[in-house]
Amino acid sequence: MVIRRKRVWIGLLSLGLGVGWHMAALAIAERSVESYPSIDDVILRVLPRIELFGIGETAFFAYLLLFAVLYFRQQDRDCGRLLASLGLFYALRGFFLLLLPIGPPLDAFDPGDRLTIYPYASHAYFPGGHIGIMLLMAWVLRRRPLRIGLTMFALLFGFGSMLTRAHYTADILGGVLLAYAIHRLLEKRESDEQRGPRTP
């Protein structure tokens, strides 16, 4: 029990540092970059553009609520690992956002029409944050049907964000790959801890 509490505190610290650096990186880009170029996207060019005002954020918060209910009903849960994975995701995303400050897709809707509570939304694109967070949450669920269900929900959300031009195709793929890399890294570390130290 003491070990679990220690992991939670470490996870909270990781999340706090990750989110702090993430927001700092966006603020630095805001002050340093004069303009954020829009980039052509060959996939978005062939997809229809659909305006779903407010539905994306509503779906995201509904996902968070559903995940919270399922996760805290789960007997075997490791909050420390979940928090640490989210913190690492935010931290790494912050580096990408600072190094690649791009603007919205070419045919995006007027940013003023977007319902968002997220600061610096005009240049926070790659890698996609919402889908990465959603996948990291889905993959800590122990029951396979729930894990698959929430993964499909997250991927559908990512596709929807492409249709609404809230993200580029690369944002979604980048968010998926970054989340998967973090998940596998922490999964391997947990497996190594369970095996214990190697004997010569």
N, C-alpha and C positions, 0 to 999 in steps of 0.2 A: 504493500500500500504506500509506503514511504517512497519507493522507487517510482511508482506511477505519479505521485504528486510532484516529485522532482522533474519528471519528464514533462508534466503539464506546465510547470513554471518555465522550463527551458523552451517549450513550444510557444508559450505566450511571449517570451522575450524575442524569440526568432520572428514571430509574427509582427511584433511591434517594430523591430529593427527593419524588417523587410518592407513593411508598409511605409515606414518613415523614409527610407531611402528611395522607394518608388515615387512618393510624392515630391521629394526633394529633386529627383532627377527630372520630373515633369516641370517643376518650377524653374530649374536651371535652363531647360530647353526653352521655356516661355520667355525668359529674359535674354537668352543668347541668340535665338534664331529669329530672323526677320520675317520669313514667310515659310509656309509649310506646303510643299508642292503636292499636287494630286498626281497619282500615277495610273496609267492605263492598266486594266486588268482584263486579260483575254477571256476569262471565265465569266466575269460580271457582264462583259459585253454581250454574251449570248443569253444570260438569265434575265427574266422579266424583272422590272423594278416595281415593288409593291410598297405602298405606304400603309404602315400599321402603327399609327401614332399611339405611343404609350403601351402597346401590347408587349413589347420586348422586356421592358423593365418590370412590368406586372408578372410576366412569365418567370423572370429571374427570381423575383421575391417569392413567388409561389413555389419554385423549386427549392429555395433555401428553407422554406417552412416545411415542405414535404421531407427534405433530407433530415432536418432537425428531429422531426417526429420519428422517422425510421431509425436514425442513428442512436437516439437516446432510449429507444426500446431494445436496442441490441445489447445483449449482456456483455459480450467481449468487445470492448471498445478501447482504443488508445487515443485519447484526446491530444496527448503530447505529440504523437506522430502526425496527426491531422494538422495541428497548428503549425508545426515545424515545416510541413510540406507547403502549406499556404504561404508562410513567411519566405521560404526559399523561392517560391514561384514569383512573389511580388518583387523580391530583391533582384532576381535575374531579369524579370520583365523591365524593371527600372533601367538597367543597363541598355537594353535594346531600345527603349523609348528615348533615351538620351542620345544614343548613337544614330538612330534612324527616326528623326522627327518628321513624319510625313503628314500631309493633310488628308481630307476625306476623299473617297472615290470620285471620279470625274462627274458622274451623274448622281451624286448624293443629293438628298433633299436638303433644303435650307436648314443649316444647323440650329437656327432659332426655333424651328418647328419640332426639334427633337426633345422628348421628355427625358431629361437626365439630371441626376443629382451629383454627377461625377465632375469634379473640376478638371480643367484642361482637356476637355473632350475633343477639342478641335485638332489635337495632335497626339492622341493616345490610341494608337492603332495596333502596331505590331510588337509582340504577338498578342493575339486576342486574350483579354483578361477574363471575361465572363466564362467562356467555354473552358479555359484552363482550370479555373476555380471549381466549376461544376464537375469536371471529370475527376479532379483530385478528391472531391467529396464522394462521388459515386464509387470510386475504387476502394474506399475504406469500409464499405458495407460488406459484411461476411456472407450474406445470402446471395447466391448467384443470380436468381431471377431479379432481385431488387437492384443489384449492381448493373445488370444488363439493361434493365428498364430505365434507370437514371442515366446511364451512358447514352442510350438512344435518345432520351429527352434532350441531353446536352448537345448531341450532334445535330438534332433537329433545330435546336435553338441557334446553333452556329450557322446552319444553312439559312435559317430565317433572317439572321443578321446580314447575310450576303444579299438576300432578296430586297431587304430594306435599305441596302447600301450603307449600313452602319459599320461594315468591315470589308476589307479586301479578302480574297481567297487565301492569300498567304498568311493573313492574320489568324484565320481559323486553323490552318494546317500548323502554323507555328505554335499556337496555343496548345493544340493536341500533342504535338511532339515534345514540347517543353514539359507539359504535365506528365506525360508518360515517362520521360527521362527521370524526373524527380521521383515519381512513384516507384520506379524500378530501383533507383538508388537507395531509397529509404527501406524498401522491401528487402534488398540484399543486405543492408546494414542490420536490419532486424533479424534476418536469418542467421547472419554471422554471430550476433549476440546470443541467440538461442543455442547455437552449437558450442559456444564457449571458446576459450583460447586453445589454439592448436598445440599439441604436444610434439616435441621434436622426436 
